[in-house]
Amino acid sequence: MSSGPFIGEDAPVRLPPGEAARLDMAVRGLKPVERRILILSRLQAKSHAEIARELGMAEDEVRLLLVRVLLALARPGGASE
């Protein structure tokens, strides 16, 4: 995989001061299945189909939950809102 500025690539992600703590709190605020989907998708680079098989869910449900999680994490208050 080539190195670059995006998560899932070889380059490290550098967050502004305080942002790492905000992200950590937001991820901790996720439901366990949401956290698992996020980890499998973004950190382990698994496809929606692979995640669905692993978690025993429909692929469309995985896709929908992942979108909701990413939108929640993008909000200023993170997943707690």
All heavy atoms as a GROMACS GRO file, in nm:
protein
  611
    1MET      N    1   0.085  -0.117   0.000
    1MET     CA    2   0.000   0.000   0.000
    1MET      C    3   0.089   0.123   0.000
    1MET      O    4   0.186   0.131   0.073
    1MET     CB    5  -0.088  -0.004   0.125
    1MET     CG    6  -0.196   0.101   0.125
    1MET     SD    7  -0.304   0.088   0.271
    1MET     CE    8  -0.402  -0.053   0.224
    2SER      N    9   0.057   0.222  -0.080
    2SER     CA   10   0.140   0.341  -0.087
    2SER      C   11   0.118   0.430   0.033
    2SER      O   12   0.013   0.431   0.094
    2SER     CB   13   0.109   0.418  -0.215
    2SER     OG   14  -0.021   0.472  -0.208
    3SER      N   15   0.220   0.506   0.066
    3SER     CA   16   0.206   0.595   0.180
    3SER      C   17   0.132   0.720   0.137
    3SER      O   18   0.143   0.766   0.025
    3SER     CB   19   0.345   0.624   0.235
    3SER     OG   20   0.377   0.755   0.232
    4GLY      N   21   0.052   0.774   0.227
    4GLY     CA   22  -0.028   0.893   0.195
    4GLY      C   23  -0.095   0.947   0.319
    4GLY      O   24  -0.080   0.892   0.428
    5PRO      N   25  -0.171   1.054   0.304
    5PRO     CA   26  -0.228   1.122   0.419
    5PRO      C   27  -0.360   1.066   0.471
    5PRO      O   28  -0.421   1.125   0.557
    5PRO     CB   29  -0.248   1.264   0.365
    5PRO     CG   30  -0.280   1.243   0.221
    5PRO     CD   31  -0.193   1.125   0.180
    6PHE      N   32  -0.407   0.955   0.417
    6PHE     CA   33  -0.539   0.905   0.454
    6PHE      C   34  -0.529   0.787   0.549
    6PHE      O   35  -0.436   0.706   0.540
    6PHE     CB   36  -0.618   0.866   0.329
    6PHE     CG   37  -0.637   0.981   0.235
    6PHE    CD1   38  -0.564   0.989   0.119
    6PHE    CD2   39  -0.725   1.083   0.266
    6PHE    CE1   40  -0.580   1.096   0.034
    6PHE    CE2   41  -0.741   1.191   0.182
    6PHE     CZ   42  -0.668   1.198   0.065
    7ILE      N   43  -0.628   0.774   0.638
    7ILE     CA   44  -0.633   0.661   0.729
    7ILE      C   45  -0.640   0.533   0.647
    7ILE      O   46  -0.710   0.526   0.548
    7ILE     CB   47  -0.754   0.671   0.823
    7ILE    CG1   48  -0.735   0.789   0.917
    7ILE    CG2   49  -0.778   0.543   0.900
    7ILE    CD1   50  -0.851   0.815   1.009
    8GLY      N   51  -0.566   0.434   0.688
    8GLY     CA   52  -0.560   0.310   0.612
    8GLY      C   53  -0.435   0.305   0.525
    8GLY      O   54  -0.401   0.202   0.472
    9GLU      N   55  -0.369   0.418   0.512
    9GLU     CA   56  -0.244   0.421   0.437
    9GLU      C   57  -0.130   0.420   0.537
    9GLU      O   58  -0.151   0.428   0.658
    9GLU     CB   59  -0.240   0.545   0.347
    9GLU     CG   60  -0.350   0.538   0.241
    9GLU     CD   61  -0.336   0.643   0.133
    9GLU    OE1   62  -0.225   0.693   0.114
    9GLU    OE2   63  -0.437   0.674   0.070
   10ASP      N   64  -0.007   0.413   0.488
   10ASP     CA   65   0.108   0.396   0.575
   10ASP      C   66   0.145   0.520   0.656
   10ASP      O   67   0.209   0.509   0.758
   10ASP     CB   68   0.230   0.353   0.492
   10ASP     CG   69   0.211   0.214   0.434
   10ASP    OD1   70   0.132   0.136   0.491
   10ASP    OD2   71   0.274   0.184   0.331
   11ALA      N   72   0.106   0.639   0.612
   11ALA     CA   73   0.143   0.762   0.681
   11ALA      C   74   0.071   0.770   0.816
   11ALA      O   75  -0.047   0.739   0.825
   11ALA     CB   76   0.108   0.883   0.596
   12PRO      N   77   0.143   0.812   0.920
   12PRO     CA   78   0.076   0.828   1.050
   12PRO      C   79  -0.023   0.944   1.044
   12PRO      O   80  -0.005   1.039   0.969
   12PRO     CB   81   0.191   0.859   1.146
   12PRO     CG   82   0.300   0.913   1.061
   12PRO     CD   83   0.283   0.848   0.925
   13VAL      N   84  -0.126   0.934   1.126
   13VAL     CA   85  -0.226   1.040   1.134
   13VAL      C   86  -0.189   1.130   1.251
   13VAL      O   87  -0.169   1.083   1.362
   13VAL     CB   88  -0.368   0.981   1.156
   13VAL    CG1   89  -0.469   1.090   1.176
   13VAL    CG2   90  -0.405   0.892   1.038
   14ARG      N   91  -0.176   1.260   1.224
   14ARG     CA   92  -0.144   1.355   1.329
   14ARG      C   93  -0.266   1.443   1.354
   14ARG      O   94  -0.316   1.507   1.264
   14ARG     CB   95  -0.026   1.441   1.287
   14ARG     CG   96   0.101   1.358   1.270
   14ARG     CD   97   0.225   1.437   1.292
   14ARG     NE   98   0.354   1.380   1.275
   14ARG     CZ   99   0.392   1.260   1.244
   14ARG    NH1  100   0.306   1.168   1.222
   14ARG    NH2  101   0.516   1.223   1.234
   15LEU      N  102  -0.312   1.444   1.478
   15LEU     CA  103  -0.428   1.522   1.515
   15LEU      C  104  -0.385   1.645   1.595
   15LEU      O  105  -0.288   1.639   1.670
   15LEU     CB  106  -0.524   1.438   1.600
   15LEU     CG  107  -0.582   1.314   1.532
   15LEU    CD1  108  -0.661   1.233   1.633
   15LEU    CD2  109  -0.669   1.353   1.415
   16PRO      N  110  -0.459   1.754   1.580
   16PRO     CA  111  -0.428   1.874   1.660
   16PRO      C  112  -0.444   1.843   1.809
   16PRO      O  113  -0.517   1.750   1.846
   16PRO     CB  114  -0.534   1.976   1.615
   16PRO     CG  115  -0.588   1.925   1.487
   16PRO     CD  116  -0.570   1.776   1.489
   17PRO      N  117  -0.378   1.922   1.895
   17PRO     CA  118  -0.392   1.900   2.040
   17PRO      C  119  -0.540   1.898   2.080
   17PRO      O  120  -0.619   1.978   2.034
   17PRO     CB  121  -0.320   2.020   2.101
   17PRO     CG  122  -0.225   2.065   1.995
   17PRO     CD  123  -0.293   2.034   1.864
   18GLY      N  124  -0.575   1.804   2.164
   18GLY     CA  125  -0.712   1.792   2.212
   18GLY      C  126  -0.802   1.712   2.120
   18GLY      O  127  -0.903   1.657   2.164
   19GLU      N  128  -0.767   1.704   1.993
   19GLU     CA  129  -0.852   1.632   1.898
   19GLU      C  130  -0.844   1.481   1.921
   19GLU      O  131  -0.943   1.411   1.905
   19GLU     CB  132  -0.811   1.667   1.754
   19GLU     CG  133  -0.907   1.619   1.650
   19GLU     CD  134  -1.045   1.686   1.656
   19GLU    OE1  135  -1.062   1.789   1.724
   19GLU    OE2  136  -1.137   1.632   1.594
   20ALA      N  137  -0.728   1.431   1.958
   20ALA     CA  138  -0.714   1.288   1.986
   20ALA      C  139  -0.802   1.249   2.104
   20ALA      O  140  -0.870   1.146   2.100
   20ALA     CB  141  -0.569   1.251   2.012
   21ALA      N  142  -0.805   1.332   2.208
   21ALA     CA  143  -0.889   1.303   2.324
   21ALA      C  144  -1.036   1.309   2.286
   21ALA      O  145  -1.116   1.226   2.330
   21ALA     CB  146  -0.859   1.402   2.437
   22ARG      N  147  -1.075   1.406   2.202
   22ARG     CA  148  -1.213   1.418   2.158
   22ARG      C  149  -1.253   1.296   2.077
   22ARG      O  150  -1.360   1.238   2.098
   22ARG     CB  151  -1.235   1.544   2.073
   22ARG     CG  152  -1.382   1.565   2.037
   22ARG     CD  153  -1.403   1.654   1.916
   22ARG     NE  154  -1.364   1.592   1.791
   22ARG     CZ  155  -1.438   1.503   1.723
   22ARG    NH1  156  -1.553   1.462   1.769
   22ARG    NH2  157  -1.396   1.453   1.608
   23LEU      N  158  -1.165   1.252   1.988
   23LEU     CA  159  -1.193   1.135   1.906
   23LEU      C  160  -1.203   1.010   1.993
   23LEU      O  161  -1.294   0.928   1.975
   23LEU     CB  162  -1.086   1.118   1.799
   23LEU     CG  163  -1.104   1.000   1.705
   23LEU    CD1  164  -1.236   1.009   1.629
   23LEU    CD2  165  -0.987   0.992   1.607
   24ASP      N  166  -1.113   0.996   2.089
   24ASP     CA  167  -1.117   0.881   2.180
   24ASP      C  168  -1.249   0.876   2.256
   24ASP      O  169  -1.313   0.771   2.265
   24ASP     CB  170  -0.999   0.887   2.277
   24ASP     CG  171  -0.996   0.768   2.371
   24ASP    OD1  172  -0.984   0.653   2.322
   24ASP    OD2  173  -1.009   0.789   2.492
   25MET      N  174  -1.291   0.990   2.309
   25MET     CA  175  -1.418   0.995   2.383
   25MET      C  176  -1.536   0.963   2.292
   25MET      O  177  -1.629   0.893   2.331
   25MET     CB  178  -1.436   1.132   2.448
   25MET     CG  179  -1.349   1.151   2.570
   25MET     SD  180  -1.373   1.311   2.651
   25MET     CE  181  -1.547   1.308   2.685
   26ALA      N  182  -1.532   1.014   2.169
   26ALA     CA  183  -1.641   0.989   2.074
   26ALA      C  184  -1.649   0.840   2.039
   26ALA      O  185  -1.757   0.782   2.036
   26ALA     CB  186  -1.621   1.073   1.948
   27VAL      N  187  -1.534   0.778   2.016
   27VAL     CA  188  -1.533   0.635   1.983
   27VAL      C  189  -1.581   0.553   2.103
   27VAL      O  190  -1.658   0.458   2.088
   27VAL     CB  191  -1.393   0.589   1.936
   27VAL    CG1  192  -1.384   0.438   1.926
   27VAL    CG2  193  -1.361   0.654   1.801
   28ARG      N  194  -1.542   0.592   2.223
   28ARG     CA  195  -1.587   0.521   2.344
   28ARG      C  196  -1.738   0.535   2.364
   28ARG      O  197  -1.801   0.451   2.425
   28ARG     CB  198  -1.515   0.573   2.468
   28ARG     CG  199  -1.370   0.531   2.474
   28ARG     CD  200  -1.301   0.596   2.596
   28ARG     NE  201  -1.159   0.572   2.592
   28ARG     CZ  202  -1.099   0.469   2.651
   28ARG    NH1  203  -1.170   0.381   2.717
   28ARG    NH2  204  -0.969   0.456   2.644
   29GLY      N  205  -1.796   0.643   2.308
   29GLY     CA  206  -1.939   0.665   2.319
   29GLY      C  207  -2.022   0.583   2.221
   29GLY      O  208  -2.145   0.583   2.229
   30LEU      N  209  -1.957   0.516   2.129
   30LEU     CA  210  -2.029   0.433   2.032
   30LEU      C  211  -2.080   0.306   2.097
   30LEU      O  212  -2.022   0.257   2.195
   30LEU     CB  213  -1.935   0.395   1.916
   30LEU     CG  214  -1.885   0.508   1.828
   30LEU    CD1  215  -1.780   0.454   1.731
   30LEU    CD2  216  -1.998   0.575   1.752
   31LYS      N  217  -2.185   0.251   2.041
   31LYS     CA  218  -2.232   0.120   2.083
   31LYS      C  219  -2.126   0.018   2.041
   31LYS      O  220  -2.054   0.039   1.944
   31LYS     CB  221  -2.366   0.088   2.016
   31LYS     CG  222  -2.478   0.180   2.060
   31LYS     CD  223  -2.604   0.151   1.982
   31LYS     CE  224  -2.711   0.251   2.021
   31LYS     NZ  225  -2.831   0.237   1.938
   32PRO      N  226  -2.117  -0.095   2.114
   32PRO     CA  227  -2.014  -0.195   2.080
   32PRO      C  228  -2.015  -0.238   1.933
   32PRO      O  229  -1.909  -0.249   1.871
   32PRO     CB  230  -2.045  -0.312   2.173
   32PRO     CG  231  -2.109  -0.246   2.292
   32PRO     CD  232  -2.191  -0.133   2.235
   33VAL      N  233  -2.132  -0.261   1.875
   33VAL     CA  234  -2.136  -0.305   1.734
   33VAL      C  235  -2.089  -0.192   1.642
   33VAL      O  236  -2.022  -0.218   1.542
   33VAL     CB  237  -2.276  -0.357   1.695
   33VAL    CG1  238  -2.380  -0.246   1.688
   33VAL    CG2  239  -2.270  -0.431   1.562
   34GLU      N  240  -2.120  -0.068   1.676
   34GLU     CA  241  -2.074   0.045   1.594
   34GLU      C  242  -1.923   0.057   1.601
   34GLU      O  243  -1.858   0.077   1.497
   34GLU     CB  244  -2.139   0.174   1.644
   34GLU     CG  245  -2.288   0.181   1.624
   34GLU     CD  246  -2.352   0.298   1.693
   34GLU    OE1  247  -2.296   0.352   1.792
   34GLU    OE2  248  -2.462   0.338   1.649
   35ARG      N  249  -1.868   0.042   1.721
   35ARG     CA  250  -1.723   0.049   1.738
   35ARG      C  251  -1.655  -0.062   1.660
   35ARG      O  252  -1.554  -0.041   1.592
   35ARG     CB  253  -1.689   0.040   1.888
   35ARG     CG  254  -1.546   0.072   1.920
   35ARG     CD  255  -1.516   0.071   2.071
   35ARG     NE  256  -1.618   0.140   2.148
   35ARG     CZ  257  -1.697   0.080   2.238
   35ARG    NH1  258  -1.686  -0.048   2.262
   35ARG    NH2  259  -1.786   0.148   2.305
   36ARG      N  260  -1.713  -0.182   1.665
   36ARG     CA  261  -1.655  -0.298   1.594
   36ARG      C  262  -1.656  -0.274   1.444
   36ARG      O  263  -1.556  -0.302   1.376
   36ARG     CB  264  -1.733  -0.424   1.631
   36ARG     CG  265  -1.672  -0.550   1.577
   36ARG     CD  266  -1.551  -0.589   1.659
   36ARG     NE  267  -1.492  -0.708   1.600
   36ARG     CZ  268  -1.363  -0.718   1.572
   36ARG    NH1  269  -1.279  -0.623   1.602
   36ARG    NH2  270  -1.317  -0.827   1.516
   37ILE      N  271  -1.768  -0.223   1.392
   37ILE     CA  272  -1.777  -0.194   1.248
   37ILE      C  273  -1.674  -0.090   1.208
   37ILE      O  274  -1.607  -0.103   1.105
   37ILE     CB  275  -1.920  -0.151   1.211
   37ILE    CG1  276  -2.014  -0.272   1.219
   37ILE    CG2  277  -1.925  -0.089   1.071
   37ILE    CD1  278  -2.162  -0.237   1.206
   38LEU      N  279  -1.658   0.014   1.290
   38LEU     CA  280  -1.559   0.118   1.260
   38LEU      C  281  -1.419   0.059   1.256
   38LEU      O  282  -1.342   0.085   1.163
   38LEU     CB  283  -1.568   0.228   1.367
   38LEU     CG  284  -1.470   0.343   1.352
   38LEU    CD1  285  -1.501   0.425   1.227
   38LEU    CD2  286  -1.473   0.431   1.476
   39ILE      N  287  -1.385  -0.022   1.354
   39ILE     CA  288  -1.251  -0.083   1.360
   39ILE      C  289  -1.227  -0.175   1.241
   39ILE      O  290  -1.123  -0.167   1.175
   39ILE     CB  291  -1.232  -0.159   1.493
   39ILE    CG1  292  -1.223  -0.058   1.607
   39ILE    CG2  293  -1.110  -0.250   1.488
   39ILE    CD1  294  -1.235  -0.119   1.745
   40LEU      N  295  -1.325  -0.260   1.211
   40LEU     CA  296  -1.309  -0.352   1.098
   40LEU      C  297  -1.297  -0.278   0.966
   40LEU      O  298  -1.217  -0.316   0.880
   40LEU     CB  299  -1.426  -0.451   1.094
   40LEU     CG  300  -1.434  -0.551   1.209
   40LEU    CD1  301  -1.565  -0.626   1.205
   40LEU    CD2  302  -1.316  -0.646   1.206
   41SER      N  303  -1.374  -0.172   0.951
   41SER     CA  304  -1.374  -0.098   0.825
   41SER      C  305  -1.250  -0.010   0.809
   41SER      O  306  -1.183  -0.016   0.706
   41SER     CB  307  -1.500  -0.010   0.818
   41SER     OG  308  -1.494   0.076   0.708
   42ARG      N  309  -1.223   0.071   0.910
   42ARG     CA  310  -1.119   0.172   0.895
   42ARG      C  311  -0.980   0.127   0.937
   42ARG      O  312  -0.881   0.169   0.877
   42ARG     CB  313  -1.158   0.299   0.970
   42ARG     CG  314  -1.281   0.367   0.912
   42ARG     CD  315  -1.256   0.397   0.764
   42ARG     NE  316  -1.359   0.477   0.706
   42ARG     CZ  317  -1.448   0.434   0.616
   42ARG    NH1  318  -1.448   0.308   0.578
   42ARG    NH2  319  -1.536   0.515   0.564
   43LEU      N  320  -0.970   0.044   1.038
   43LEU     CA  321  -0.838   0.002   1.083
   43LEU      C  322  -0.793  -0.130   1.021
   43LEU      O  323  -0.674  -0.150   0.999
   43LEU     CB  324  -0.834  -0.008   1.236
   43LEU     CG  325  -0.862   0.122   1.311
   43LEU    CD1  326  -0.856   0.100   1.461
   43LEU    CD2  327  -0.767   0.232   1.268
   44GLN      N  328  -0.888  -0.219   0.994
   44GLN     CA  329  -0.852  -0.347   0.935
   44GLN      C  330  -0.883  -0.352   0.786
   44GLN      O  331  -0.859  -0.454   0.721
   44GLN     CB  332  -0.922  -0.460   1.010
   44GLN     CG  333  -0.874  -0.470   1.154
   44GLN     CD  334  -0.936  -0.585   1.230
   44GLN    OE1  335  -1.002  -0.672   1.173
   44GLN    NE2  336  -0.915  -0.588   1.360
   45ALA      N  337  -0.940  -0.243   0.731
   45ALA     CA  338  -0.968  -0.228   0.588
   45ALA      C  339  -1.051  -0.342   0.530
   45ALA      O  340  -1.030  -0.386   0.418
   45ALA     CB  341  -0.838  -0.210   0.509
   46LYS      N  342  -1.148  -0.391   0.609
   46LYS     CA  343  -1.235  -0.498   0.560
   46LYS      C  344  -1.350  -0.437   0.480
   46LYS      O  345  -1.395  -0.325   0.509
   46LYS     CB  346  -1.289  -0.582   0.675
   46LYS     CG  347  -1.179  -0.662   0.742
   46LYS     CD  348  -1.233  -0.768   0.832
   46LYS     CE  349  -1.117  -0.851   0.887
   46LYS     NZ  350  -1.164  -0.970   0.955
   47SER      N  351  -1.398  -0.510   0.383
   47SER     CA  352  -1.510  -0.464   0.301
   47SER      C  353  -1.641  -0.478   0.379
   47SER      O  354  -1.647  -0.548   0.480
   47SER     CB  355  -1.520  -0.548   0.173
   47SER     OG  356  -1.562  -0.680   0.206
   48HIS      N  357  -1.744  -0.411   0.330
   48HIS     CA  358  -1.876  -0.423   0.392
   48HIS      C  359  -1.921  -0.570   0.396
   48HIS      O  360  -1.977  -0.616   0.495
   48HIS     CB  361  -1.980  -0.338   0.318
   48HIS     CG  362  -1.949  -0.192   0.323
   48HIS    ND1  363  -1.980  -0.107   0.220
   48HIS    CD2  364  -1.889  -0.116   0.416
   48HIS    CE1  365  -1.942   0.015   0.252
   48HIS    NE2  366  -1.886   0.012   0.370
   49ALA      N  367  -1.895  -0.641   0.288
   49ALA     CA  368  -1.934  -0.782   0.279
   49ALA      C  369  -1.859  -0.865   0.384
   49ALA      O  370  -1.919  -0.952   0.450
   49ALA     CB  371  -1.908  -0.836   0.139
   50GLU      N  372  -1.729  -0.840   0.401
   50GLU     CA  373  -1.651  -0.915   0.500
   50GLU      C  374  -1.701  -0.886   0.642
   50GLU      O  375  -1.713  -0.977   0.724
   50GLU     CB  376  -1.503  -0.877   0.489
   50GLU     CG  377  -1.437  -0.927   0.363
   50GLU     CD  378  -1.297  -0.870   0.345
   50GLU    OE1  379  -1.276  -0.748   0.367
   50GLU    OE2  380  -1.208  -0.950   0.309
   51ILE      N  381  -1.730  -0.759   0.669
   51ILE     CA  382  -1.779  -0.721   0.801
   51ILE      C  383  -1.914  -0.787   0.827
   51ILE      O  384  -1.938  -0.841   0.936
   51ILE     CB  385  -1.789  -0.568   0.814
   51ILE    CG1  386  -1.650  -0.505   0.803
   51ILE    CG2  387  -1.858  -0.528   0.944
   51ILE    CD1  388  -1.651  -0.354   0.784
   52ALA      N  389  -2.002  -0.782   0.728
   52ALA     CA  390  -2.135  -0.842   0.742
   52ALA      C  391  -2.124  -0.991   0.775
   52ALA      O  392  -2.192  -1.040   0.864
   52ALA     CB  393  -2.216  -0.819   0.614
   53ARG      N  394  -2.038  -1.062   0.703
   53ARG     CA  395  -2.019  -1.205   0.729
   53ARG      C  396  -1.966  -1.228   0.870
   53ARG      O  397  -2.014  -1.314   0.943
   53ARG     CB  398  -1.922  -1.266   0.627
   53ARG     CG  399  -1.988  -1.307   0.497
   53ARG     CD  400  -1.896  -1.393   0.413
   53ARG     NE  401  -1.770  -1.330   0.380
   53ARG     CZ  402  -1.750  -1.246   0.277
   53ARG    NH1  403  -1.851  -1.214   0.197
   53ARG    NH2  404  -1.632  -1.194   0.254
   54GLU      N  405  -1.866  -1.150   0.909
   54GLU     CA  406  -1.804  -1.168   1.041
   54GLU      C  407  -1.902  -1.141   1.154
   54GLU      O  408  -1.898  -1.209   1.257
   54GLU     CB  409  -1.682  -1.075   1.054
   54GLU     CG  410  -1.605  -1.097   1.181
   54GLU     CD  411  -1.470  -1.028   1.181
   54GLU    OE1  412  -1.405  -1.020   1.076
   54GLU    OE2  413  -1.431  -0.981   1.290
   55LEU      N  414  -1.989  -1.041   1.136
   55LEU     CA  415  -2.081  -1.003   1.244
   55LEU      C  416  -2.220  -1.065   1.230
   55LEU      O  417  -2.305  -1.042   1.315
   55LEU     CB  418  -2.093  -0.850   1.250
   55LEU     CG  419  -1.963  -0.774   1.277
   55LEU    CD1  420  -1.989  -0.624   1.282
   55LEU    CD2  421  -1.898  -0.821   1.406
   56GLY      N  422  -2.241  -1.140   1.123
   56GLY     CA  423  -2.371  -1.203   1.102
   56GLY      C  424  -2.481  -1.102   1.074
   56GLY      O  425  -2.594  -1.118   1.122
   57MET      N  426  -2.448  -1.000   0.998
   57MET     CA  427  -2.542  -0.893   0.966
   57MET      C  428  -2.560  -0.884   0.815
   57MET      O  429  -2.477  -0.936   0.739
   57MET     CB  430  -2.489  -0.757   1.017
   57MET     CG  431  -2.464  -0.751   1.165
   57MET     SD  432  -2.376  -0.602   1.215
   57MET     CE  433  -2.502  -0.479   1.187
   58ALA      N  434  -2.663  -0.813   0.773
   58ALA     CA  435  -2.681  -0.786   0.630
   58ALA      C  436  -2.581  -0.678   0.589
   58ALA      O  437  -2.550  -0.587   0.667
   58ALA     CB  438  -2.823  -0.738   0.603
   59GLU      N  439  -2.531  -0.688   0.468
   59GLU     CA  440  -2.434  -0.591   0.418
   59GLU      C  441  -2.492  -0.449   0.418
   59GLU      O  442  -2.422  -0.353   0.453
   59GLU     CB  443  -2.390  -0.631   0.276
   59GLU     CG  444  -2.271  -0.554   0.227
   59GLU     CD  445  -2.219  -0.606   0.094
   59GLU    OE1  446  -2.244  -0.723   0.060
   59GLU    OE2  447  -2.152  -0.528   0.025
   60ASP      N  448  -2.619  -0.435   0.382
   60ASP     CA  449  -2.682  -0.302   0.383
   60ASP      C  450  -2.687  -0.244   0.524
   60ASP      O  451  -2.672  -0.123   0.543
   60ASP     CB  452  -2.824  -0.308   0.326
   60ASP     CG  453  -2.824  -0.325   0.175
   60ASP    OD1  454  -2.720  -0.300   0.111
   60ASP    OD2  455  -2.930  -0.363   0.121
   61GLU      N  456  -2.706  -0.329   0.624
   61GLU     CA  457  -2.710  -0.282   0.763
   61GLU      C  458  -2.571  -0.233   0.806
   61GLU      O  459  -2.559  -0.130   0.874
   61GLU     CB  460  -2.758  -0.395   0.854
   61GLU     CG  461  -2.778  -0.353   0.997
   61GLU     CD  462  -2.829  -0.466   1.086
   61GLU    OE1  463  -2.835  -0.582   1.041
   61GLU    OE2  464  -2.862  -0.436   1.201
   62VAL      N  465  -2.468  -0.304   0.767
   62VAL     CA  466  -2.331  -0.263   0.797
   62VAL      C  467  -2.303  -0.128   0.734
   62VAL      O  468  -2.250  -0.036   0.798
   62VAL     CB  469  -2.228  -0.368   0.747
   62VAL    CG1  470  -2.086  -0.312   0.750
   62VAL    CG2  471  -2.239  -0.495   0.829
   63ARG      N  472  -2.340  -0.114   0.608
   63ARG     CA  473  -2.317   0.011   0.534
   63ARG      C  474  -2.388   0.127   0.605
   63ARG      O  475  -2.329   0.234   0.626
   63ARG     CB  476  -2.368  -0.006   0.391
   63ARG     CG  477  -2.310   0.092   0.294
   63ARG     CD  478  -2.354   0.063   0.150
   63ARG     NE  479  -2.285  -0.053   0.095
   63ARG     CZ  480  -2.341  -0.166   0.057
   63ARG    NH1  481  -2.471  -0.184   0.066
   63ARG    NH2  482  -2.270  -0.264   0.008
   64LEU      N  483  -2.513   0.108   0.643
   64LEU     CA  484  -2.592   0.212   0.708
   64LEU      C  485  -2.532   0.250   0.843
   64LEU      O  486  -2.516   0.368   0.875
   64LEU     CB  487  -2.736   0.166   0.726
   64LEU     CG  488  -2.830   0.262   0.798
   64LEU    CD1  489  -2.845   0.391   0.719
   64LEU    CD2  490  -2.965   0.198   0.819
   65LEU      N  491  -2.496   0.150   0.923
   65LEU     CA  492  -2.437   0.178   1.053
   65LEU      C  493  -2.304   0.251   1.040
   65LEU      O  494  -2.274   0.342   1.118
   65LEU     CB  495  -2.419   0.050   1.134
   65LEU     CG  496  -2.544  -0.005   1.199
   65LEU    CD1  497  -2.519  -0.142   1.259
   65LEU    CD2  498  -2.596   0.090   1.306
   66LEU      N  499  -2.223   0.213   0.943
   66LEU     CA  500  -2.094   0.279   0.923
   66LEU      C  501  -2.113   0.425   0.886
   66LEU      O  502  -2.044   0.513   0.939
   66LEU     CB  503  -2.011   0.206   0.817
   66LEU     CG  504  -1.872   0.264   0.792
   66LEU    CD1  505  -1.788   0.267   0.920
   66LEU    CD2  506  -1.802   0.186   0.683
   67VAL      N  507  -2.208   0.454   0.799
   67VAL     CA  508  -2.236   0.593   0.762
   67VAL      C  509  -2.279   0.672   0.885
   67VAL      O  510  -2.231   0.783   0.909
   67VAL     CB  511  -2.342   0.600   0.650
   67VAL    CG1  512  -2.394   0.742   0.633
   67VAL    CG2  513  -2.285   0.549   0.519
   68ARG      N  514  -2.368   0.614   0.964
   68ARG     CA  515  -2.415   0.682   1.086
   68ARG      C  516  -2.299   0.709   1.182
   68ARG      O  517  -2.290   0.815   1.242
   68ARG     CB  518  -2.521   0.598   1.156
   68ARG     CG  519  -2.653   0.601   1.084
   68ARG     CD  520  -2.755   0.521   1.160
   68ARG     NE  521  -2.884   0.520   1.091
   68ARG     CZ  522  -2.983   0.440   1.121
   68ARG    NH1  523  -2.972   0.354   1.220
   68ARG    NH2  524  -3.096   0.446   1.054
   69VAL      N  525  -2.211   0.611   1.198
   69VAL     CA  526  -2.096   0.627   1.287
   69VAL      C  527  -2.004   0.738   1.238
   69VAL      O  528  -1.962   0.825   1.315
   69VAL     CB  529  -2.018   0.494   1.299
   69VAL    CG1  530  -1.880   0.516   1.360
   69VAL    CG2  531  -2.097   0.393   1.380
   70LEU      N  532  -1.973   0.737   1.110
   70LEU     CA  533  -1.883   0.839   1.055
   70LEU      C  534  -1.943   0.978   1.066
   70LEU      O  535  -1.872   1.075   1.098
   70LEU     CB  536  -1.846   0.805   0.910
   70LEU     CG  537  -1.765   0.676   0.894
   70LEU    CD1  538  -1.746   0.645   0.746
   70LEU    CD2  539  -1.632   0.686   0.966
   71LEU      N  540  -2.072   0.990   1.043
   71LEU     CA  541  -2.139   1.120   1.057
   71LEU      C  542  -2.138   1.165   1.203
   71LEU      O  543  -2.114   1.282   1.234
   71LEU     CB  544  -2.282   1.114   1.004
   71LEU     CG  545  -2.296   1.105   0.853
   71LEU    CD1  546  -2.441   1.080   0.813
   71LEU    CD2  547  -2.242   1.230   0.786
   72ALA      N  548  -2.163   1.071   1.296
   72ALA     CA  549  -2.161   1.104   1.438
   72ALA      C  550  -2.023   1.151   1.482
   72ALA      O  551  -2.011   1.248   1.557
   72ALA     CB  552  -2.205   0.983   1.521
   73LEU      N  553  -1.920   1.084   1.435
   73LEU     CA  554  -1.783   1.120   1.474
   73LEU      C  555  -1.741   1.254   1.412
   73LEU      O  556  -1.657   1.324   1.468
   73LEU     CB  557  -1.684   1.011   1.433
   73LEU     CG  558  -1.699   0.879   1.508
   73LEU    CD1  559  -1.600   0.777   1.453
   73LEU    CD2  560  -1.683   0.896   1.658
   74ALA      N  561  -1.801   1.291   1.301
   74ALA     CA  562  -1.768   1.418   1.235
   74ALA      C  563  -1.831   1.538   1.304
   74ALA      O  564  -1.783   1.650   1.288
   74ALA     CB  565  -1.810   1.413   1.088
   75ARG      N  566  -1.938   1.514   1.380
   75ARG     CA  567  -2.004   1.624   1.452
   75ARG      C  568  -1.912   1.676   1.561
   75ARG      O  569  -1.836   1.599   1.620
   75ARG     CB  570  -2.135   1.577   1.514
   75ARG     CG  571  -2.246   1.556   1.416
   75ARG     CD  572  -2.382   1.546   1.486
   75ARG     NE  573  -2.385   1.446   1.592
   75ARG     CZ  574  -2.432   1.323   1.579
   75ARG    NH1  575  -2.480   1.282   1.462
   75ARG    NH2  576  -2.431   1.240   1.679
   76PRO      N  577  -1.922   1.806   1.591
   76PRO     CA  578  -1.836   1.864   1.696
   76PRO      C  579  -1.845   1.790   1.830
   76PRO      O  580  -1.746   1.773   1.898
   76PRO     CB  581  -1.888   2.008   1.710
   76PRO     CG  582  -1.944   2.038   1.576
   76PRO     CD  583  -2.002   1.906   1.525
   77GLY      N  584  -1.964   1.741   1.868
   77GLY     CA  585  -1.977   1.670   1.995
   77GLY      C  586  -1.945   1.523   1.985
   77GLY      O  587  -1.953   1.450   2.083
   78GLY      N  588  -1.909   1.477   1.867
   78GLY     CA  589  -1.878   1.334   1.848
   78GLY      C  590  -2.001   1.249   1.858
   78GLY      O  591  -2.111   1.292   1.828
   79ALA      N  592  -1.985   1.127   1.902
   79ALA     CA  593  -2.095   1.030   1.907
   79ALA      C  594  -2.187   1.050   2.027
   79ALA      O  595  -2.288   0.985   2.038
   79ALA     CB  596  -2.038   0.888   1.911
   80SER      N  597  -2.152   1.141   2.116
   80SER     CA  598  -2.232   1.158   2.237
   80SER      C  599  -2.361   1.235   2.215
   80SER      O  600  -2.446   1.240   2.301
   80SER     CB  601  -2.148   1.228   2.346
   80SER     OG  602  -2.111   1.357   2.300
   81GLU      N  603  -2.376   1.297   2.101
   81GLU     CA  604  -2.498   1.374   2.073
   81GLU      C  605  -2.600   1.291   2.001
   81GLU      O  606  -2.573   1.201   1.934
   81GLU     CB  607  -2.465   1.497   1.990
   81GLU     CG  608  -2.383   1.596   2.068
   81GLU     CD  609  -2.356   1.723   1.990
   81GLU    OE1  610  -2.391   1.733   1.870
   81GLU    OE2  611  -2.300   1.814   2.050
   0.00000   0.00000   0.00000
